[in-house]
């Protein structure tokens, strides 16, 4: 029967996977922020009744 206190020879990959997922979510948010901001600015422009809303802001 193996000793339950003996450490495994291979380290767990779970912490690295969790860190990678968190970094991917943060990076995705950074990439999406300008797109969402531009969409919101355009919607505000349209809501004020203007018809020549420039997509660049």
N, C-alpha and C positions, 0 to 999 in steps of 0.2 A: 504494500500500500504506500503511495507516495506521501511524503511529508507535506502537510498543508502550509507550513511556514516557509517552505523553500520557494524563493522567487522564480518566476518563469524565465527561461533563457532569452525569450524575445520580448521586448517592451511592448506595451499596449499602444496601438495606433489610434485609439479613440480620442485622446487629447489633440492630436494633430488634425484629425478629421474635423473636430469641433472648431478648432481655430481656423482651419481653412474655410469652413462654412460661414463663420462669422465675418471673416475678411471678405468673402465673396458677396455677402449681403451688403456690407458697408460699401464696397466698390460699386455694386449695382445701384445703390442709392445715390452715390456721387455721380454716376453716369446719367441717371434718370432725372436728377434735380433740374438741370437746365431745360429739359424737354417739358417737364410738368410746369415749370415757371412760365415758359413761353406759351403754353396752352392756356394757363390762367390769365395771362396778360391779354391774349387775344379774346378770350371770353369776356373779360371786363370791357374791352373796347367795343365788342359787339353789343353788350348789355347797355352801353351808354347811347346806342343808336347810331353810331358811326358806321359807314359802309366801306371806308378805305383803311381798314385795319392792316397795318404792315406786320407780317409774321415775324420780322426781326425785332420788333418792339419799337 
